[in-house]
């Protein structure tokens, strides 16, 4: 993976600030941030911060459980910071040989600003390290010169930068220190990144596609559930109205067969009924309206009401129905349905029989 090294003078990451780019093939280039970004656009990059921009310590933590460690971390380092601990992003690193943990603290606003700037330039920051923390361990305290600047790290607790000309003075301070002599110092740092603290944690963790899905999953599931319920309700309505239409059609067909038993083949009920009415009377529209209204009312009643006989008087313009029902209440419901349809309804004789009641219902007056 390519590595982008920021220097201590980078500040707000202007286009012309000088950076070092360690390519995947091991070649290291010194160039401006804009030039580097043009070649690294949309590529995964390891960002390396200068030690001058962060604070690094070893702290004792009272627990070994990750969740509790995160809760205890601010309390463990607040006395070591010159500013309010809430202003800092705290990155937890590996455990030291004496059981203490490495902690790297960086101002939240500073890190957020750098990452936003690099994102604007099209860089995909996959990991974040600190240069002095990338010195290899296992060989005591290590020192490495990066041009006019040097860094201290390795197995030592100390992480710091120094001017290269100060190296002779520092050799005996908090040492001993071993100077790594190399023509490829940035390559040395890159090779030590696996043991270094990755600052891409918590709010600054790299957001992968899977993490993005986890964030959006509840909303997507709720949207899917809403769509499923909407489609289910629409299907229910479709089936219900289809059932109602079939029920009305069957009621109309039964009534037609009672009126015209001689018709054995029924193809188009409405057309055939209109033909009968046209042939039987010069003015059949009133009868057609009455019989349609009666058919719908009987079907909507959801009861045992049936039409035993009907008589139409062209002179009076009324339709007399002889109906059978389970009880008088069903006859009354039929009357109300007919009146709701706008018909004039008169009740004739009504008789109770062994299997229910019979009643004469006279419809007239039109809608």
Helices and strands as residue ranges (DSSP letters): E 2-6, E 18-22, E 28-32, H 33-40, E 44-49, G 51-53, E 55-59, H 66-77, G 78-80, G 85-87, E 88-95, E 101-107, H 108-120, E 124-130, G 131-134, E 141-146, E 149-154, E 160-163, G 164-166, H 167-170, E 177-179, H 185-191, G 193-195, G 202-204, H 209-259, H 269-280, H 285-300, E 306-313, E 318-325, H 328-340, E 344-353, E 356-364
